[in-house]
């Protein structure tokens, strides 16, 4: 199952490495990732992850990281195509 995870992070050189390490250790595969800087101190990271495991296993661990300001996850929705 695919999930979209939205993170707000403190901008530090090692923060992305820490997030990706947790994702890998929890058994999730990153299929898409987009990171943008809101300011010099805050970054937004949106990523799509895939796994058969419960997403809560990942989000609870990401919330524990010191550089993570907020963490939200939702089920990845594929837009339905119109069939005529």
Rosetta constraint file for C-alpha pairs under 8 A:
AtomPair CA 1 CA 50 HARMONIC 5.57 0.50
AtomPair CA 1 CA 51 HARMONIC 5.53 0.50
AtomPair CA 1 CA 52 HARMONIC 5.64 0.50
AtomPair CA 2 CA 48 HARMONIC 6.68 0.50
AtomPair CA 2 CA 49 HARMONIC 5.65 0.50
AtomPair CA 2 CA 50 HARMONIC 4.41 0.50
AtomPair CA 2 CA 51 HARMONIC 6.66 0.50
AtomPair CA 2 CA 75 HARMONIC 6.36 0.50
AtomPair CA 2 CA 76 HARMONIC 5.24 0.50
AtomPair CA 3 CA 48 HARMONIC 5.61 0.50
AtomPair CA 3 CA 49 HARMONIC 5.41 0.50
AtomPair CA 3 CA 50 HARMONIC 6.38 0.50
AtomPair CA 3 CA 55 HARMONIC 7.36 0.50
AtomPair CA 3 CA 73 HARMONIC 6.67 0.50
AtomPair CA 3 CA 74 HARMONIC 5.62 0.50
AtomPair CA 3 CA 75 HARMONIC 4.38 0.50
AtomPair CA 3 CA 76 HARMONIC 4.45 0.50
AtomPair CA 4 CA 46 HARMONIC 7.08 0.50
AtomPair CA 4 CA 47 HARMONIC 5.76 0.50
AtomPair CA 4 CA 48 HARMONIC 4.45 0.50
AtomPair CA 4 CA 49 HARMONIC 6.38 0.50
AtomPair CA 4 CA 73 HARMONIC 5.56 0.50
AtomPair CA 4 CA 74 HARMONIC 5.31 0.50
AtomPair CA 4 CA 75 HARMONIC 6.09 0.50
AtomPair CA 4 CA 76 HARMONIC 5.38 0.50
AtomPair CA 5 CA 46 HARMONIC 5.81 0.50
AtomPair CA 5 CA 47 HARMONIC 5.37 0.50
AtomPair CA 5 CA 48 HARMONIC 6.21 0.50
AtomPair CA 5 CA 49 HARMONIC 7.38 0.50
AtomPair CA 5 CA 71 HARMONIC 7.07 0.50
AtomPair CA 5 CA 72 HARMONIC 5.72 0.50
AtomPair CA 5 CA 73 HARMONIC 4.33 0.50
AtomPair CA 5 CA 74 HARMONIC 6.59 0.50
AtomPair CA 6 CA 44 HARMONIC 7.33 0.50
AtomPair CA 6 CA 45 HARMONIC 5.88 0.50
AtomPair CA 6 CA 46 HARMONIC 4.58 0.50
AtomPair CA 6 CA 47 HARMONIC 6.61 0.50
AtomPair CA 6 CA 71 HARMONIC 5.83 0.50
AtomPair CA 6 CA 72 HARMONIC 5.18 0.50
AtomPair CA 6 CA 73 HARMONIC 6.21 0.50
AtomPair CA 7 CA 44 HARMONIC 5.78 0.50
AtomPair CA 7 CA 45 HARMONIC 5.04 0.50
AtomPair CA 7 CA 46 HARMONIC 6.31 0.50
AtomPair CA 7 CA 68 HARMONIC 6.93 0.50
AtomPair CA 7 CA 69 HARMONIC 7.45 0.50
AtomPair CA 7 CA 70 HARMONIC 5.64 0.50
AtomPair CA 7 CA 71 HARMONIC 4.64 0.50
AtomPair CA 7 CA 72 HARMONIC 6.54 0.50
AtomPair CA 8 CA 42 HARMONIC 6.93 0.50
AtomPair CA 8 CA 43 HARMONIC 5.84 0.50
AtomPair CA 8 CA 44 HARMONIC 4.69 0.50
AtomPair CA 8 CA 45 HARMONIC 6.36 0.50
AtomPair CA 8 CA 68 HARMONIC 6.11 0.50
AtomPair CA 8 CA 69 HARMONIC 5.33 0.50
AtomPair CA 8 CA 70 HARMONIC 5.13 0.50
AtomPair CA 8 CA 71 HARMONIC 6.67 0.50
AtomPair CA 9 CA 15 HARMONIC 7.51 0.50
AtomPair CA 9 CA 42 HARMONIC 5.66 0.50
AtomPair CA 9 CA 43 HARMONIC 5.12 0.50
AtomPair CA 9 CA 44 HARMONIC 6.21 0.50
AtomPair CA 9 CA 45 HARMONIC 7.42 0.50
AtomPair CA 9 CA 67 HARMONIC 5.63 0.50
AtomPair CA 9 CA 68 HARMONIC 4.65 0.50
AtomPair CA 9 CA 69 HARMONIC 5.41 0.50
AtomPair CA 9 CA 70 HARMONIC 7.23 0.50
AtomPair CA 10 CA 15 HARMONIC 7.52 0.50
AtomPair CA 10 CA 41 HARMONIC 5.63 0.50
AtomPair CA 10 CA 42 HARMONIC 4.75 0.50
AtomPair CA 10 CA 43 HARMONIC 6.23 0.50
AtomPair CA 10 CA 67 HARMONIC 5.14 0.50
AtomPair CA 10 CA 68 HARMONIC 6.49 0.50
AtomPair CA 10 CA 69 HARMONIC 6.89 0.50
AtomPair CA 11 CA 15 HARMONIC 7.04 0.50
AtomPair CA 11 CA 37 HARMONIC 7.88 0.50
AtomPair CA 11 CA 40 HARMONIC 6.79 0.50
AtomPair CA 11 CA 41 HARMONIC 4.89 0.50
AtomPair CA 11 CA 42 HARMONIC 5.08 0.50
AtomPair CA 11 CA 43 HARMONIC 5.67 0.50
AtomPair CA 11 CA 67 HARMONIC 7.89 0.50
AtomPair CA 12 CA 41 HARMONIC 7.82 0.50
AtomPair CA 14 CA 18 HARMONIC 6.42 0.50
AtomPair CA 15 CA 19 HARMONIC 6.32 0.50
AtomPair CA 15 CA 67 HARMONIC 6.51 0.50
AtomPair CA 16 CA 20 HARMONIC 6.18 0.50
AtomPair CA 17 CA 21 HARMONIC 6.09 0.50
AtomPair CA 18 CA 22 HARMONIC 6.41 0.50
AtomPair CA 19 CA 23 HARMONIC 6.34 0.50
AtomPair CA 19 CA 62 HARMONIC 6.82 0.50
AtomPair CA 20 CA 24 HARMONIC 6.16 0.50
AtomPair CA 21 CA 25 HARMONIC 6.09 0.50
AtomPair CA 22 CA 26 HARMONIC 6.09 0.50
AtomPair CA 22 CA 58 HARMONIC 7.43 0.50
AtomPair CA 22 CA 61 HARMONIC 7.11 0.50
AtomPair CA 22 CA 62 HARMONIC 6.94 0.50
AtomPair CA 23 CA 27 HARMONIC 6.59 0.50
AtomPair CA 23 CA 28 HARMONIC 5.47 0.50
AtomPair CA 23 CA 29 HARMONIC 7.19 0.50
AtomPair CA 23 CA 30 HARMONIC 7.76 0.50
AtomPair CA 23 CA 58 HARMONIC 6.60 0.50
AtomPair CA 24 CA 28 HARMONIC 5.62 0.50
AtomPair CA 24 CA 29 HARMONIC 6.74 0.50
AtomPair CA 26 CA 57 HARMONIC 6.96 0.50
AtomPair CA 26 CA 58 HARMONIC 6.15 0.50
AtomPair CA 27 CA 51 HARMONIC 6.94 0.50
AtomPair CA 27 CA 53 HARMONIC 7.56 0.50
AtomPair CA 28 CA 49 HARMONIC 6.09 0.50
AtomPair CA 28 CA 50 HARMONIC 5.66 0.50
AtomPair CA 28 CA 51 HARMONIC 5.16 0.50
AtomPair CA 28 CA 53 HARMONIC 7.79 0.50
AtomPair CA 28 CA 58 HARMONIC 7.99 0.50
AtomPair CA 29 CA 49 HARMONIC 5.36 0.50
AtomPair CA 29 CA 50 HARMONIC 5.18 0.50
AtomPair CA 29 CA 51 HARMONIC 6.60 0.50
AtomPair CA 30 CA 47 HARMONIC 6.86 0.50
AtomPair CA 30 CA 48 HARMONIC 5.92 0.50
AtomPair CA 30 CA 49 HARMONIC 4.45 0.50
AtomPair CA 30 CA 50 HARMONIC 6.48 0.50
AtomPair CA 31 CA 47 HARMONIC 7.50 0.50
AtomPair CA 31 CA 48 HARMONIC 5.58 0.50
AtomPair CA 31 CA 49 HARMONIC 5.67 0.50
AtomPair CA 31 CA 50 HARMONIC 6.91 0.50
AtomPair CA 32 CA 47 HARMONIC 5.38 0.50
AtomPair CA 32 CA 48 HARMONIC 4.98 0.50
AtomPair CA 32 CA 49 HARMONIC 7.20 0.50
AtomPair CA 33 CA 45 HARMONIC 7.22 0.50
AtomPair CA 33 CA 46 HARMONIC 5.77 0.50
AtomPair CA 33 CA 47 HARMONIC 4.15 0.50
AtomPair CA 33 CA 48 HARMONIC 6.40 0.50
AtomPair CA 34 CA 45 HARMONIC 5.81 0.50
AtomPair CA 34 CA 46 HARMONIC 5.20 0.50
AtomPair CA 34 CA 47 HARMONIC 6.21 0.50
AtomPair CA 35 CA 43 HARMONIC 6.95 0.50
AtomPair CA 35 CA 44 HARMONIC 5.62 0.50
AtomPair CA 35 CA 45 HARMONIC 4.38 0.50
AtomPair CA 35 CA 46 HARMONIC 6.30 0.50
AtomPair CA 36 CA 43 HARMONIC 5.69 0.50
AtomPair CA 36 CA 44 HARMONIC 5.34 0.50
AtomPair CA 36 CA 45 HARMONIC 6.62 0.50
AtomPair CA 37 CA 42 HARMONIC 6.23 0.50
AtomPair CA 37 CA 43 HARMONIC 4.32 0.50
AtomPair CA 37 CA 44 HARMONIC 6.28 0.50
AtomPair CA 38 CA 42 HARMONIC 5.58 0.50
AtomPair CA 38 CA 43 HARMONIC 5.45 0.50
AtomPair CA 38 CA 44 HARMONIC 6.93 0.50
AtomPair CA 39 CA 43 HARMONIC 7.02 0.50
AtomPair CA 48 CA 76 HARMONIC 7.44 0.50
AtomPair CA 53 CA 57 HARMONIC 7.47 0.50
AtomPair CA 54 CA 58 HARMONIC 7.70 0.50
AtomPair CA 55 CA 59 HARMONIC 6.36 0.50
AtomPair CA 55 CA 73 HARMONIC 7.52 0.50
AtomPair CA 56 CA 60 HARMONIC 5.81 0.50
AtomPair CA 57 CA 61 HARMONIC 6.73 0.50
AtomPair CA 58 CA 62 HARMONIC 6.24 0.50
AtomPair CA 59 CA 63 HARMONIC 6.08 0.50
AtomPair CA 59 CA 71 HARMONIC 6.65 0.50
AtomPair CA 59 CA 72 HARMONIC 7.38 0.50
AtomPair CA 59 CA 73 HARMONIC 7.22 0.50
AtomPair CA 60 CA 64 HARMONIC 6.68 0.50
AtomPair CA 61 CA 65 HARMONIC 7.04 0.50
AtomPair CA 62 CA 68 HARMONIC 6.93 0.50
AtomPair CA 62 CA 71 HARMONIC 7.09 0.50
AtomPair CA 63 CA 68 HARMONIC 6.16 0.50
AtomPair CA 63 CA 69 HARMONIC 7.71 0.50
AtomPair CA 63 CA 70 HARMONIC 6.89 0.50
AtomPair CA 63 CA 71 HARMONIC 6.18 0.50
AtomPair CA 64 CA 68 HARMONIC 7.51 0.50
